[in-house]
Amino acid sequence: MRSLRVPGAAILLSAIFVTLSLGMSMLPKSMYFINAATNKAGQATYWSIYLGQPQCSLMRKYPGEPQQKITSGINLNLLSNGYVSCAGYSEKGKIDCSPTMKIKVDSLLQDLSIDSIACIFDFGQKVRTTGGVVGDFIIDIEGNRVTPDRFLLTEYKMSSDTSEKELKRNGDDISVSALAFSKEALAWATKTMAEEPKADSLKGTAH
């Protein structure tokens, strides 16, 4: 079982901050979700959503070499601390990048922050902002614009012993059809998905 550890002295009563072994950081953020298998609602506080591994072309400069195009599969995870983690590997080694979340309405793209999102639904294909705007959910990876081809929840739970606090993975990954940051937004997403025709399958697409 995967576990994420942090010394007890580093736990603040006002805001729990957890440093992961992979160099990422995790903060608690409550969200609600719909389990795609059972169609039941759930809630998570520490979580990550796996969005897939799209193939991306990135420009990189290595010591002693000219700038060059590197093509690699990039793992994407939306974390409860509010950003998308992004990492891949090529023959040159590890690839780090800083993707941005966007909403696409017709041909217009606009940046999203986690606080501007009311819900993400249709298995990560659509997003609704807190202002009520609905559009395609896009991840921009240095110009590679992709939609999620996975929408898998990993939930973590805080536990403790006498010496340290620990985040432990809570059960198996769950395929979710929607996530939201309020019960009202989840209810809206659920109703909207029920009213829309269902796609036969989900595939990541470049934009």
C-alpha positions, 0 to 999 in steps of 0.5 A: 500500500502506498503511503505518504509521510510527514513528521508530526511537527510539520502538521499545522492545525490551521492547514495541513500541508503534506510533502510527497516523496515525488516532490509534489505537495498536497493540500486538503480540498474537499470535493464531491464526485460520482462513482461511474460504476455505482452512480453514487456520490462520494466525497474526498479531501486528499485526492488526485485525479489521473487524467491520462498520458498523452503524447506531447512534443516539447522543445528542450535544451540539454547541455552541449546540445542544440534545442530539440524537439522531444516526444514523450508520453506525459502523465497528468494528475489533478491534485487536491492542492489545485494544480495539474502535476505533469511528468514524463520520460524520454531517452534524455531522462525525466521531463518536467513541465507546467501545464495549465487548465483551460476552458474552450468555448467555440474557438475561444480558450480561457485559463482556469484556476481550481477556484474558478471551477464549479465542476468537471463532468462527462469523464473530464471532457466538460467543465463548468466555471463558478460563473456558469460558463460551460465548455470543453476541459483542456489541458495545455502542455506547452502548446499541446492541447489535450482532453483527458482520456482517463478520469480516475480518482485516488483518495488518501486518508490521514492517519497517525501514530505516536510519532508522525502523521501519514496519508494512506491510499484509501482503497482502489482507484475509482473511475468517476464521471464528475467531480465538483466543489459543492453539492449544488454543482455536483447535482447540476453535473449529474442532471446535465449528464443524465440529459445528454446523449452518451458517447460510446467511448472516451479518447484524448484528442489534441486541439 
